[in-house]
Amino acid sequence: MATNKPPALLSLLVHLHAALLFLPDNHQAAAGAMYNVVRYGARADGSADATGPFLRAWADACRSPRPATVLVPPGRFLVAHATTFSGPCRSGRVTFASAGTLVARPASLESSERWITFENVDGLRVTGGTLDGRGRALWNCKKKRGSRSSGHSCPAGATSLTISNSRGVEVDGVRSVDSEMFHVVVIQCERVTLRGVTVQAPADSPNTDGIHVHMSSHVAVFDARVSTGDDCVSIGPGNSNLWIERVACGPGHGISIGSLGKQQGMAMEVVQNVTVKTAWFTGTTNGLRIKTWGGPKRGVVRDVTFMDATMAGVENPIIIDQNYCPNDAGCPSSRSSSIKITDVRYVGIRGSSATPVAVNLDCSRSSPCSGISLQDVALTYRNRVAKSYCRNVQGTQLGLVLPQGCL
Ligand SMILES: *[C@@H]1O[C@H](CO)[C@@H](O)[C@H](O)[C@H]1NC(C)=O
């Protein structure tokens, strides 16, 4: 017995030693070089400005020849300035991994319209962590200005997280709360996947879209949970090949394509090949929406599929609004919209509307909607079949469609 003990102990020690030796190596092999922002002087006290340390950690990670990770440990880090993490990065594989909370300085981002930006970073990964935009001061200012009780103008406000001009990006498990403006924006990108993004802001916070995609292609959104004061997901002009699956929205203004046709500068506005699959809307103002402004601006929305959506007390579960003009103010023109909407399928849309009209297809007189199809739709208002409204629409109905009589 006694002779067995030393070898067993020895073997344990050898294993322990091996574990201590190899664990960091294995870890590094998986994660590459690590750049912890605390090692660059960031303090997790929520009050010392960590902008400089974050940028220096990023610069080292970005110039690393090996895959590299900027690490934000748990704690609150004040990032007081508009901060751009720029590429291109040498390894083409940089990860920004956060277990902490980045805190903005409220209503102070000078005239920048962005807070945290990743730009020109192909192969970027952003994982975990919370962005706290502390938007309340700006929202309050806007609400006051809206009521015209004070003459001063408010700061522009900033988008909390922008991914710009990048290819092959993954954003995973990021949480954004109380952004001043949009929470997460993907602009001029290709092949971006957002997984498990959570957005939280009050229902009355203005212009706080959850996820906004702009001039991008092959963007996918999976498993997003969005509670906010504007669109949960909004799809601006210049987008193609988007896939949005499993989004829980509410409060909020729904999942929207548009608005299109407002800016006069951009060339023809096109949105094509968009799929929205499996979405839950709870107490939202809209469910599945396409919105365009009136006026001469030309554009096309085509090949859109909305499938498998559940509505609970939604004001406009299915809506195409080609006379979009919030607050009836600043509309570009009283002329009908020149954006053509074609080949839009609604499949498997069910639940309850909070208003009598659950299907509202209000299309342009000069460019009527075509190829609109409704299949397996069942929407109620106060436990009875809701109503539908159609104007300037051509399309088909398949299977059970309630309310019907529109197409
Ligand atoms: C439409 O977009 C999806 C990605 O969402 C893509 O897989 C598919 O190939 C695209 N279809 C066409 C016709 O481009």
The ligand as an SDF file (V2000), in Angstrom:
LIG
                    3D

 14 14  0  0  0  0  0  0  0  0999 V2000
  -31.0620   35.7060  -50.4350 C   0  0  0  0  0  0  0  0  0  0  0  0
  -30.3790   35.9070  -49.2210 O   0  0  0  0  0  0  0  0  0  0  0  0
  -29.9670   34.7270  -48.5750 C   0  0  0  0  0  0  0  0  0  0  0  0
  -29.2920   35.1320  -47.2930 C   0  0  0  0  0  0  0  0  0  0  0  0
  -30.2080   35.7280  -46.4660 O   0  0  0  0  0  0  0  0  0  0  0  0
  -29.0250   33.9440  -49.4600 C   0  0  0  0  0  0  0  0  0  0  0  0
  -28.6820   32.7370  -48.8360 O   0  0  0  0  0  0  0  0  0  0  0  0
  -29.6870   33.6660  -50.7930 C   0  0  0  0  0  0  0  0  0  0  0  0
  -28.7680   33.0490  -51.6700 O   0  0  0  0  0  0  0  0  0  0  0  0
  -30.1670   34.9700  -51.4120 C   0  0  0  0  0  0  0  0  0  0  0  0
  -30.9080   34.6910  -52.6180 N   0  0  0  0  0  0  0  0  0  0  0  0
  -30.5950   35.2460  -53.7830 C   0  0  0  0  0  0  0  0  0  0  0  0
  -31.4670   34.8750  -54.9350 C   0  0  0  0  0  0  0  0  0  0  0  0
  -29.6490   35.9860  -53.9260 O   0  0  0  0  0  0  0  0  0  0  0  0
  1  2  1  0
  1 10  1  0
  2  3  1  0
  3  4  1  0
  3  6  1  0
  4  5  1  0
  6  7  1  0
  6  8  1  0
  8  9  1  0
  8 10  1  0
 10 11  1  0
 11 12  1  0
 12 13  1  0
 12 14  2  0
M  END
$$$$
